[in-house]
Amino acid sequence: MGRRQRARPPATGRTLSGWGDESIRIDIAHCTLGVNGLSRSQQAILEKRYAAFLASGATVQSEFHVLPERTAARGHERFVGPAGEYTLEMVPCADGVEITGYNFRADLKLAPDFRGRLWACDEMELTRNTVMENYLRIVTAYAALFQGGLLLHSAGFVLKGKAHLFLGRSGAGKTTLTRLARDAGAVILSDDINVIIPDQGGYAALPVPFAGELGAASEAVTDSVPLAGVHFIEKGTPTGMKSISSGECFAGLLVCTPFVNEDPFRLDQALDTISDLSQSCAGGVLRFGPEDMFDPIDDLLQEYVSP
C-alpha cells in the first residue's frame, strides 16, 4: 500500500457522536488500544477479526474513537497509485498526522497524548480492511517508533526460536517465501507487515494482526521473538545468499518503513533506529525461486543469524 502527501490537510467536515456505546481493547506492539464508539455489529466483527489480540482486562494506554460522517463517497480513483495499488493521503504535522482514504478520514494525535479519531461514511465500511486495518497499521507504526522500534514492510517467520525478516516491496517474493516456510513447518509472523522493538540489547519481533495475500498472521506467536536478522530477497536461481553492507541495509530499511519514513517531524527518530538496526542485525540477500525446497534456504539463513 502506498502513501501520498497532500499540500494541505483534508477539510474537517461535521462530526457526530459514535456509532454506538460499545468498545474493544486490542494489544498491538505492546500498546493497549481502546477503540470506542462502536455499534454492536462493528464490535462483533472486530472482536472476531482481532480475537488473538484482544486485551479485555488490560489498562487502556491510548484511546481511539470511531465516528460516522455523512459525506458524499470519495471517488476511488483518487486513491489508486501508479502501479494500481491502494494509497492513502497523509499530512504529518507537529503534533500528529491527518489521514484520508476511500470513504473515510482519520487523525492521529501524537503529542501530548497518543490518541486518535476515525470517521467513516458507512457502519460496515468502517470494519473493512481498507479502513480499520489501514488505520491500525499507521497507529502501530507510531506505537513501535515511540518504543525505539519500527513497523516494516516485510515477510517474517520463526526458525529455531529466532525471527527472520525479509524486506521488499509488493511483488518482491515475500508471500512466496512465506508460503515455502509455512509448508516446511516454520511459524509464520506475517507475509506483509512486521514489528520490531528493542529487547535485551538487540531487537525482537512482535506478533501483529496484519497479513498480505497469504492471510497468515501471527496467531501462533503470543510473545516477542528474538530477531536473528533483517534480510532482503530477490527472485532467481540458483538458490544462494550474499552478504549486505550496513549502508545497503540502511537504505533498504528506509524504503520499507512505511508511514514514518514520510513524516518529516518524526523522521530523525526513525533514522536513529534504522541506523542501529542496520549495524546490529544486517543479514544478507536471499536469492530463491518459487519451486525451491525450503531446507537449503533454512541452511543458508543459519549462517546469517545475529548473536
C-alpha positions as CSV (number, residue, x, y, z in Angstrom):
1,M,0.0,0.0,0.0
2,G,1.4,3.4,-1.0
3,R,1.2,6.8,0.8
4,R,0.8,10.2,-0.7
5,Q,1.1,13.5,0.9
6,R,-1.2,16.4,0.3
7,A,-0.3,20.0,0.3
8,R,-2.9,20.8,3.0
9,P,-5.0,18.7,5.4
10,P,-8.4,17.5,4.4
11,A,-11.4,19.5,5.5
12,T,-12.7,18.6,8.9
13,G,-16.4,18.4,8.0
14,R,-19.1,17.7,10.5
15,T,-18.8,15.0,13.1
16,L,-21.5,13.3,15.1
17,S,-21.5,11.0,18.2
18,G,-20.2,7.5,17.8
19,W,-21.9,4.6,16.1
20,G,-22.8,3.1,19.5
21,D,-21.7,2.6,23.0
22,E,-19.6,-0.5,22.6
23,S,-15.8,-0.8,22.7
24,I,-12.9,-3.2,22.3
25,R,-9.4,-3.3,23.7
26,I,-6.6,-4.5,21.4
27,D,-3.0,-5.1,22.3
28,I,-0.7,-4.3,19.4
29,A,3.1,-3.6,19.6
30,H,3.0,-3.7,23.4
31,C,0.4,-0.9,23.4
32,T,-3.2,-1.4,24.6
33,L,-5.6,0.5,22.4
34,G,-9.2,1.3,23.4
35,V,-11.4,1.6,20.4
36,N,-14.6,3.3,21.4
37,G,-17.9,4.4,19.9
38,L,-18.7,1.1,18.1
39,S,-22.0,-0.3,17.3
40,R,-22.7,-3.9,18.4
41,S,-22.3,-5.1,14.8
42,Q,-19.0,-3.4,14.5
43,Q,-17.8,-4.7,17.8
44,A,-18.7,-8.3,16.9
45,I,-16.9,-8.1,13.6
46,L,-13.7,-6.6,15.1
47,E,-13.7,-8.9,18.1
48,K,-13.7,-11.9,15.7
49,R,-11.0,-10.4,13.4
50,Y,-8.7,-9.4,16.2
51,A,-9.6,-12.3,18.6
52,A,-5.9,-13.2,19.3
53,F,-5.1,-9.6,20.2
54,L,-8.0,-8.7,22.5
55,A,-7.0,-7.4,25.9
56,S,-10.2,-7.2,27.8
57,G,-8.8,-6.7,31.3
58,A,-5.8,-4.5,30.4
59,T,-5.5,-0.9,31.2
60,V,-6.0,1.2,28.1
61,Q,-2.9,3.2,27.2
62,S,-4.3,5.0,24.1
63,E,-7.9,6.0,23.3
64,F,-9.4,5.9,19.8
65,H,-12.9,6.9,18.8
66,V,-14.9,5.9,15.7
67,L,-17.5,8.3,14.3
68,P,-20.0,8.5,11.5
69,E,-19.7,11.1,8.9
70,R,-22.5,11.6,6.4
71,T,-20.4,12.9,3.5
72,A,-20.5,12.0,-0.2
73,A,-18.4,9.0,-1.1
74,R,-15.0,10.0,-2.3
75,G,-14.1,8.7,-5.8
76,H,-11.8,5.6,-5.6
77,E,-9.6,6.9,-8.5
78,R,-8.1,9.4,-6.1
79,F,-6.6,6.6,-4.0
80,V,-5.1,4.4,-6.8
81,G,-1.3,4.7,-7.2
82,P,0.7,4.5,-10.4
83,A,1.0,0.7,-10.1
84,G,-2.7,0.2,-9.3
85,E,-2.0,-0.1,-5.6
86,Y,-4.4,1.4,-3.0
87,T,-2.9,4.6,-1.5
88,L,-3.7,6.8,1.4
89,E,-3.2,10.6,1.7
90,M,-1.3,11.6,4.8
91,V,-0.5,15.0,6.2
92,P,2.0,14.9,9.1
93,C,2.2,17.9,11.4
94,A,4.0,18.8,14.6
95,D,1.5,17.1,16.9
96,G,0.2,14.3,14.7
97,V,-1.0,13.0,11.4
98,E,-4.2,13.5,9.3
99,I,-5.2,10.7,7.0
100,T,-7.7,10.5,4.1
101,G,-8.7,7.3,2.4
102,Y,-11.5,5.9,0.3
103,N,-14.7,6.8,2.1
104,F,-13.0,7.6,5.4
105,R,-10.8,10.1,7.1
106,A,-8.9,10.0,10.4
107,D,-6.4,11.7,12.6
108,L,-3.8,10.5,15.0
109,K,-2.6,12.8,17.8
110,L,1.0,12.0,18.9
111,A,1.6,14.8,21.4
112,P,0.9,15.4,24.2
113,D,-1.2,12.2,24.2
114,F,-1.3,9.2,21.8
115,R,-4.9,9.1,20.6
116,G,-7.0,9.3,17.5
117,R,-10.3,9.5,15.7
118,L,-11.7,7.6,12.7
119,W,-14.7,8.8,10.6
120,A,-16.4,6.6,8.0
121,C,-19.4,7.1,5.7
122,D,-21.0,3.7,6.4
123,E,-21.3,1.5,9.5
124,M,-19.9,-1.6,7.9
125,E,-17.4,0.3,5.8
126,L,-15.5,1.1,9.0
127,T,-14.9,-2.6,9.7
128,R,-13.3,-3.3,6.4
129,N,-9.5,-3.8,6.0
130,T,-9.3,-0.7,3.7
131,V,-10.5,1.4,6.7
132,M,-9.9,-0.1,10.2
133,E,-6.8,-2.2,9.4
134,N,-5.1,0.5,7.4
135,Y,-5.7,2.9,10.3
136,L,-4.4,0.4,12.8
137,R,-1.3,-0.1,10.7
138,I,-0.5,3.6,10.9
139,V,-1.2,3.6,14.7
140,T,1.1,0.5,15.1
141,A,3.9,2.2,13.1
142,Y,3.9,5.2,15.5
143,A,3.5,3.0,18.6
144,A,6.6,1.0,17.6
145,L,8.5,4.2,16.8
146,F,7.9,5.7,20.2
147,Q,9.4,2.5,21.8
148,G,12.5,2.7,19.7
149,G,11.2,0.2,17.1
150,L,9.8,0.0,13.6
151,L,6.9,-1.3,11.5
152,L,8.5,-2.9,8.5
153,H,7.0,-3.9,5.1
154,S,8.4,-7.4,5.3
155,A,7.7,-11.1,5.5
156,G,8.6,-12.8,8.8
157,F,8.8,-16.3,10.2
158,V,10.5,-18.1,13.1
159,L,13.3,-20.7,12.7
160,K,14.9,-22.4,15.7
161,G,13.4,-19.8,18.1
162,K,14.5,-16.7,16.2
163,A,12.7,-14.4,13.8
164,H,13.9,-13.7,10.3
165,L,12.5,-10.7,8.4
166,F,12.6,-10.3,4.6
167,L,12.2,-6.9,3.2
168,G,10.7,-6.0,-0.1
169,R,8.0,-4.0,-1.9
170,S,4.9,-5.7,-3.3
171,G,5.9,-8.4,-5.9
172,A,9.4,-9.0,-4.5
173,G,8.5,-12.5,-3.4
174,K,7.6,-12.1,0.3
175,T,4.4,-14.1,0.1
176,T,6.1,-16.9,-2.0
177,L,8.9,-17.2,0.5
178,T,6.5,-17.2,3.5
179,R,4.5,-20.0,1.8
180,L,7.6,-22.1,1.4
181,A,8.5,-21.6,5.0
182,R,4.9,-22.3,6.2
183,D,4.7,-25.5,4.2
184,A,8.0,-26.6,5.7
185,G,6.6,-26.1,9.2
186,A,8.0,-22.7,10.2
187,V,6.0,-20.5,12.5
188,I,4.7,-17.5,10.4
189,L,4.7,-14.0,11.7
190,S,3.3,-12.2,8.7
191,D,3.8,-12.2,5.0
192,D,3.4,-8.4,4.7
193,I,3.9,-6.3,7.8
194,N,6.1,-7.0,10.9
195,V,7.0,-5.0,14.0
196,I,10.3,-5.0,15.8
197,I,11.2,-3.3,19.1
198,P,14.4,-3.2,21.3
199,D,14.8,-6.2,23.5
200,Q,17.7,-7.2,25.8
201,G,20.4,-5.4,23.9
202,G,19.1,-6.4,20.5
203,Y,15.7,-6.4,18.8
204,A,12.6,-8.7,18.9
205,A,9.8,-9.3,16.5
206,L,6.2,-8.9,17.9
207,P,3.0,-10.6,16.8
208,V,0.8,-8.5,14.6
209,P,-2.8,-9.0,13.3
210,F,-1.8,-7.9,9.7
211,A,-1.3,-10.2,6.7
212,G,-1.0,-10.0,3.0
213,E,-2.0,-12.4,0.3
214,L,-1.2,-15.5,2.4
215,G,-3.6,-14.5,5.1
216,A,-1.3,-15.9,7.7
217,A,-0.9,-13.5,10.6
218,S,1.0,-14.4,13.8
219,E,-1.8,-16.0,15.9
220,A,0.7,-18.9,16.7
221,V,3.1,-16.3,18.2
222,T,1.9,-14.9,21.5
223,D,5.1,-13.1,22.7
224,S,8.2,-11.4,21.3
225,V,10.7,-13.4,19.4
226,P,14.5,-12.5,19.3
227,L,15.4,-11.1,15.9
228,A,18.0,-13.2,14.1
229,G,18.5,-10.8,11.1
230,V,17.0,-8.5,8.5
231,H,17.4,-9.9,5.0
232,F,16.4,-8.9,1.5
233,I,15.1,-11.1,-1.2
234,E,15.4,-11.4,-5.0
235,K,13.9,-14.0,-7.3
236,G,16.3,-16.2,-9.3
237,T,18.4,-19.3,-9.5
238,P,20.4,-21.0,-8.2
239,T,19.4,-20.6,-4.5
240,G,22.0,-18.6,-2.7
241,M,22.8,-15.9,-0.2
242,K,25.2,-13.0,-0.3
243,S,26.3,-10.5,2.3
244,I,25.0,-7.0,2.5
245,S,26.7,-3.9,4.0
246,S,25.2,-1.9,6.8
247,G,24.8,1.0,4.3
248,E,22.8,-1.1,1.9
249,C,20.8,-2.4,4.8
250,F,20.1,1.1,5.9
251,A,18.8,2.2,2.5
252,G,16.6,-0.9,2.2
253,L,15.2,-0.4,5.7
254,L,14.3,3.2,5.0
255,V,12.3,2.3,1.9
256,C,10.5,-0.4,3.8
257,T,9.5,1.6,6.8
258,P,6.0,2.9,5.8
259,F,4.3,6.0,7.1
260,V,7.1,7.2,9.4
261,N,9.6,7.5,6.6
262,E,7.4,10.2,5.0
263,D,6.9,12.1,8.3
264,P,9.5,15.0,8.5
265,F,8.5,15.7,12.1
266,R,9.5,12.1,13.3
267,L,12.0,11.1,10.6
268,D,15.1,11.7,12.7
269,Q,13.8,9.2,15.4
270,A,13.1,6.6,12.7
271,L,16.6,7.1,11.2
272,D,18.3,6.5,14.5
273,T,16.5,3.2,14.9
274,I,17.2,2.3,11.2
275,S,20.9,3.1,11.7
276,D,21.2,0.9,14.8
277,L,19.2,-2.0,13.3
278,S,21.4,-1.9,10.1
279,Q,24.5,-2.1,12.2
280,S,23.3,-4.9,14.6
281,C,21.0,-7.1,12.5
282,A,22.0,-6.8,8.9
283,G,21.6,-10.2,7.3
284,G,22.0,-11.0,3.6
285,V,20.3,-11.0,0.2
286,L,18.5,-14.3,-0.4
287,R,18.0,-15.5,-4.0
288,F,15.4,-18.2,-4.5
289,G,12.8,-19.5,-6.9
290,P,9.2,-20.3,-6.3
291,E,9.8,-24.1,-6.8
292,D,12.7,-24.3,-4.4
293,M,12.7,-26.6,-1.4
294,F,12.9,-24.8,1.9
295,D,15.6,-26.9,3.6
296,P,18.5,-25.3,1.6
297,I,17.1,-21.9,2.4
298,D,17.0,-22.7,6.1
299,D,20.6,-23.9,6.0
300,L,21.7,-20.6,4.3
301,L,19.8,-18.5,6.9
302,Q,21.6,-20.1,9.8
303,E,24.8,-18.6,8.6
304,Y,23.3,-15.1,9.0
305,V,22.0,-15.3,12.5
306,S,22.8,-12.3,14.7
307,P,24.4,-13.4,18.0
